[in-house]
C-alpha cells in the first residue's frame, strides 16, 4: 500500500497494490488450511474449536490494527513533509 500527497497539501491519498490483495488471499487460504489441520489435531492437542477460532480472530484483529497504525504513521509523516515543502508529490 502506498501513500502520496494528493492534489492539495495536507490531503493524503492511499493506493492499494495488487500484491496486497494476493497477500490477503494467501492469508485467507493459509488460515483455512491451518483451521482444518487444527480441528483434526484438536483432540490430541487438547484444544477446543472455540479457542482456535478466538485465536484466529485475535490474530486477524492484530493484523488489521498493525496495518492501520503503520498507515497512520506514514500519512502523518507525509503530511508533515508536505507542510514543510520537503515531500515528493507524484
C-alpha positions as a printed NumPy array, in Angstrom:
array([[  0.   ,   0.   ,   0.   ],
       [  1.446,   3.333,  -0.992],
       [  0.729,   6.846,   0.167],
       [  1.227,  10.141,  -1.615],
       [  0.456,  13.79 ,  -1.081],
       [ -2.646,  14.085,  -3.234],
       [ -3.74 ,  17.191,  -5.16 ],
       [ -3.877,  19.539,  -2.167],
       [ -1.309,  19.977,   0.583],
       [ -2.473,  18.153,   3.682],
       [ -4.787,  15.852,   1.694],
       [ -3.007,  12.475,   1.681],
       [ -4.118,   9.687,  -0.597],
       [ -3.553,   5.952,  -0.226],
       [ -3.427,   3.441,  -3.045],
       [ -3.534,  -0.296,  -2.508],
       [ -1.382,  -2.574,  -4.603],
       [ -2.475,  -5.759,  -6.387],
       [  0.22 ,  -7.628,  -4.431],
       [ -1.584,  -6.706,  -1.21 ],
       [ -4.755,  -8.384,  -2.45 ],
       [ -2.797, -11.528,  -3.37 ],
       [ -1.206, -11.492,   0.098],
       [ -4.601, -11.163,   1.785],
       [ -5.975, -14.053,  -0.269],
       [ -2.915, -16.156,   0.627],
       [ -3.514, -15.39 ,   4.311],
       [ -7.144, -16.477,   3.985],
       [ -6.148, -19.741,   2.279],
       [ -3.438, -20.364,   4.88 ],
       [ -5.901, -19.693,   7.687],
       [ -8.365, -22.142,   6.159],
       [ -5.665, -24.8  ,   5.882],
       [ -4.498, -24.203,   9.455],
       [ -8.073, -24.375,  10.712],
       [ -8.565, -27.742,   9.02 ],
       [ -5.292, -29.059,  10.44 ],
       [ -6.065, -27.579,  13.855],
       [ -9.508, -29.146,  14.003],
       [ -8.135, -32.563,  13.104],
       [ -5.424, -32.302,  15.785],
       [ -7.565, -30.549,  18.408],
       [ -8.262, -33.724,  20.364],
       [ -4.614, -34.761,  20.624],
       [ -3.55 , -31.181,  21.469],
       [ -6.466, -30.842,  23.912],
       [ -7.711, -27.672,  22.209],
       [-11.278, -26.557,  21.773],
       [-12.544, -25.351,  18.385],
       [-13.874, -22.2  ,  20.05 ],
       [-10.382, -21.466,  21.375],
       [ -8.906, -21.956,  17.899],
       [-11.479, -19.607,  16.406],
       [-10.766, -16.993,  19.071],
       [ -7.033, -17.273,  18.402],
       [ -7.546, -16.751,  14.674],
       [ -9.859, -13.791,  15.271],
       [ -7.321, -12.228,  17.629],
       [ -4.59 , -12.716,  15.046],
       [ -6.722, -11.094,  12.33 ],
       [ -7.589,  -8.171,  14.592],
       [ -3.918,  -7.688,  15.409],
       [ -3.015,  -7.64 ,  11.712],
       [ -5.675,  -5.049,  10.923],
       [ -4.649,  -2.841,  13.863],
       [ -0.964,  -3.05 ,  12.908],
       [ -1.773,  -2.116,   9.304],
       [ -3.849,   0.875,  10.377],
       [ -1.136,   2.047,  12.763],
       [  1.506,   1.773,  10.06 ],
       [ -0.625,   3.71 ,   7.562],
       [ -1.381,   6.408,  10.162],
       [  2.341,   6.834,  10.855],
       [  3.137,   7.028,   7.127],
       [  0.393,   9.563,   6.431],
       [  1.34 ,  11.685,   9.441],
       [  4.949,  11.808,   8.247],
       [  3.841,  12.561,   4.68 ],
       [  1.568,  15.423,   5.792],
       [  4.395,  16.896,   7.883],
       [  6.781,  16.7  ,   4.916],
       [  4.193,  18.273,   2.609],
       [  3.668,  21.159,   5.001],
       [  7.429,  21.725,   5.192],
       [  7.758,  21.526,   1.419],
       [ 10.13 ,  18.542,   1.511],
       [  7.766,  15.844,   0.22 ],
       [  7.985,  14.394,  -3.255],
       [  4.451,  14.512,  -4.661],
       [  3.847,  12.213,  -7.625]])
